[in-house]
Amino acid sequence: MNKFTDTSEKGFQKVIVKELVEQNKFRESGSNDFDKEFCINPKQLWEFIKETQPETFEMIQRKGERSFLVRLDEKILKLGIIEVLRKGVKHFDKTVELFYRQPSSNYNAKDLTKYQANIFSVTQELVYSSDYANRLDLTVFLNGLPIITCELKNPLSGQTVHNGIRQYQNDRDPKEKIFSFARCMVHFAVDTELVFMTTQLGGKKTFFLPFNKGLNDGKPVAPFGAGNPINPKGLKTHYLWEDILTKHSLANIIDKFAQVTEETNEETKKVKRFMIFPRYHQLTAVRQILAHAKTNGVGNKYLIQHSAGSGKSKSIAWLAHQLHGLFDSKGENHLFDSVIVITDRIVLDKQLSEDIKQFAPMRGIVEHITSEGGSKTSKLKDALANRKKVIVCTVQTFPFLLDEMTDMPAMNFGIIIDEAHSGQSGQTSSKMNAVLADKHSADEEQEEKTLEDKINELIESRKMITNGSYFAFTATPKNKTLETFGVKSAETYTDENGEIKHKFYAFHVYSMKQAIEEEFILDVLKNYTTYNSFYKLIKAVEDNPEFDTKQAQKKLRAYVEGHEFAIAEKAKIMIDHFHRDVRYLINGKAKAMVVTKSIEHAIKYKQAFDAYLNEIKSPFKAIVAFSGTKKYQGVDYTEVGMNNFKTFKTNIPKNFKKIEYRFLIVAEKYQTGFDEPLLHTMYVDKKLAGVQAVQTLSRLNRAKKPHKKDTFVLDFFNDTEEIKLAFDPYYTATILSEETNPNKLNDLVDSMEVFEVYSNYQIDDFFEKYVEGEDRTKLDPIIDRSVEIFKNDITKDQQIDFKAKAKSFLRVYSYLAKILDFNNQDWEKLFWYLKYLVPKLYIEQTDDLAEGILESIDMDSYRPSKETTQDIVLEPETGEVAPIPVEVGGGQQKPDLDTLENILDAFNRRFGDIEWSDKDKVRKILTKQLPDEMKANKDIMDAVKYSDKQNAKISSDKKLEELMQQYLFSQTEIFKKFTTDKDFQRRYKEFIFETLIDANKQTGIRP
């Protein structure tokens, strides 16, 4: 009889078990070996303890096995499996060890023997419950204790990894002991294409993360995206059982990676615990760095480009912990005497320290230094002299560290540099900026120097130490960073001048594209909306002087954009938009950030927000964040004084977590390096470019499953092309699409109507019944007629085409309906028809098992606030940044002179204006009639002639205000402009006073 390949799910299961047993020396145990009461394999547990701790085993036998099992069960329930495996369980006068670490040095024979005594086993079809016969496909045990469960699926049998996820969500009771919190360190859903993981089951709310290699497969020039590459030697997910589930790998994860963390709610003081298991990119990045350092020794540089929001803080903590214990390739000596972690995120210091301490077998290996200045030099000297294994410091203390390290050539250092986040370091960062800043003109807008820039400049001023290795983490490597820390390619190319060149790459990459496609972070380039401001300025002088056009245009825009009235108007737009479209999102907890160009602007926005929120009696409040003290209109302002918090007086992050605080107004501070998953919307009123644009907008990308589905940006300053250019080098394989043209909806409608799946009569009939609240039995038959046409009358290719267009219409219309002032009833009716039609459009043999879920909603959940889900097409291209420029232009740029009238005309054509109803009449009144009345007043002219200029100006302004009252009814438009537009009023008063002075000069009485 012919033998055929077993392509069933059981066959897939056997492939994994065979690899674990034959290649990795796992034991295979049966389901009957499992004790359901204590959730262990008792035979293996007793065997391990007896073999490695005979005296302890004898004590347990003497005191009673059940007594120990009860205590073990209690400890796992309280501490979690990782803590119990690492530290053992104290039982009477003994500590029962339940796992032995792999020794760092190969010369530790005793510890190596103990490590080799660990029993790793795998059980197929484990019946884990006493109440029902549900089975787990695979369960991995360590010394009799379960540490991993797996649900396997086979696409060839019509089941994918998504079925496995739903199995955990729907069919695995979290109350079962094996699924209780931290009883196992991870649960995998696996098929032959993809792997997903979760560390905590919670029924239907269980959230799974991808555990995939990514399509780049570690190659820097390949596209970066979600999924797994083709494996020429086997299945795509082979790495899970061949690399991750090996004895050495699991022992390493338990010892160095997995952990239970806690988060305290500052208001309720409730503590929430989280089980942490490394994601694939974190695990492989740290392991690849360690392996390279172990082989190549000290003196190397590593650039790790991991997307914002991808868990860099954890990766840094894991790397720091393992670097300080790393031995050389011979296993004889430690490579690094101390590991220094440099961060500009002061709030990260404590987090890093606590993360690292969790893994430390001994106390006191972490020294935490955050303050700047020479006063800390002695502390640094002590830390280095005492061979502290890990030193966590801010960028302000780094110069002192460099000085000390260069004086200690006998020591080797590992230097970890955190992401470029300068905004959160406060006043001390500003002082450093003053030293390092380029010499630009005072009014020229400059990109805020990032930590990355500062580190580069510091290192340039001091040769990089040869007794250290550098490990730089960033989501947005600049050209200088790539050249300083990147990997120099072995391949060369010849430039246009015939010179041989090299390219530089990051040592390890987890791209923004991959993070978005894996739904680990959100795409902040979706729903990007620009908001044009329109102004018109009039020439308030009779002369027509010349100005430099570029500088004049810049100053004009800065003037009008920064005026209190303009800021108040923009604040109203922001607040109204938030209340209408944002406040209900993320389960009613959504928050927004307002990005301003300066501290003065932030102060104005805070005042405008407070006034309007109070006017509309909003339940929400705004917080302002800026560093130091700012004098504005004669008053000294600080963020502490303006916020006036009742608790945590100086702690903005803690207060911002409170439900009533929904707006965070920032001026540099918190613009980068601030992680708050509840941030959904950003209002931008500042020039953004390059790295700063990416880092600023990335504040929104943190996922908050399951309620945070998208983000929204309303930009008052930048256009989409500028943002696209900023993201291109760092987004890797994606581009920002152009601003959506509403006519695209007309095109979509035309293209859908060709298929004749629905008629206008059906749409009208459905919509009328729907809005009248007719029973569902009246609605479904209308939709079902379209479903039948879709199913029987068009080809599969047409089905795919129609459904894609229908989904696109739903997303684009839902998006545009929020931001454009138009009313199209036909589009609205079609939207609701397609909303309920699309979920019923099933295409045979589709692999998308989740299709239709997001579009389907409960009939009772309808409310006018629509969600926006506009797709942006991303293209797989590797982004490149230009090299550091060498040639620079010399000399001052020649000014482009033009007349004031022409400059204003160009400005007005660009920004528009609210037109006067009768321009000629208004111009006559403002430029002749009113000035003539003022000049005809003897008292005013005497004041101009004989009083000092200040008092004359006061008299002129007062008289003008009196004259303006006569226009209250006759020229309401002029009166309203004068009384409500303080800027117009100020400029017109100056114009009138200069007119009076000129008239006085012409009499010859006063020079």
Secondary structure, DSSP 8 states (H G I E B T S, - for coil): -------SHHHHHHHHHHIIIIIT--EEE-GGG-BTTTTB-HHHHHHHHHHH-HHHHHHHHHH-HHHHHHHHHHHHHHH-HHHHHHH-EEETTEEE-------SSTT-HHHHHHHHT--EEEEEEEE--SSS--EEEEEEEETTEEEEEEEE--GGGT--HHHHHHHHHHHS-TTSGGGSTTTSSEEEEE-SS-EEEES---GGG---EE----TTTT-TTS---SS----TTS-TTHHIIIIISSHHHHHHHHHHT-EEEEEE-TTT--EEEEEE---HHHHHHHHHHHHHHHHH-SS-EEEEEE-TTS-HHHHHHHHHHHHTT-B-TTSSSBS-SEEEEEES-HHHHHHHHHHHHHH-SSTT-EEE----SGGGHHHHHHHHHTT-SEEEEETTTHHHHHHHHHT-TTS-EEEEE-----TTSHHHHHHHHHHH-----TTS------HHHHHHHHHHHS---TTEEEEEEESS--HHHHHHHSEEEEEEEE-TTS-EEEEEE-SEEE-HHHHHHTTSB--TTTTEEE----------SSS--EEEHHHHHHHHHHHHHHSHHHHHHHHHHHHHHIIIIITTHHHHT-EEEEEESSHHHHHHHHHHHHHHHHHTT-S-EEEEE-SS-EEETTEEE-HHHHH--SSSTT-HHHHHTSTTEEEEEESSTTTSS---TTEEEEEEES---HHHHHHHHGGG-B--TTT----EEEESS--HHHHHHHHHHHHSS--------THHHHHHHHHHHTTTSS-HHHHHHHHHHHHTT--HHHHHHHHHHHHHHHHHTS-HHHHHHHHHHHHHHHHHHHHHHHHS----HHHHHHHHHHHHHGGG---TT---TTTTTTT---GGG--S--------------------------S-----EEEHHHHHHHHHHHH-----SSHHHHHHIIIIIHHHHHHT-HHHHHHHHHS-HHHHHHHHHHHHHHHHTTHHHHSHHHHHHHHH-HHHHHHHHHHHHHHHHHHHHHHTS--
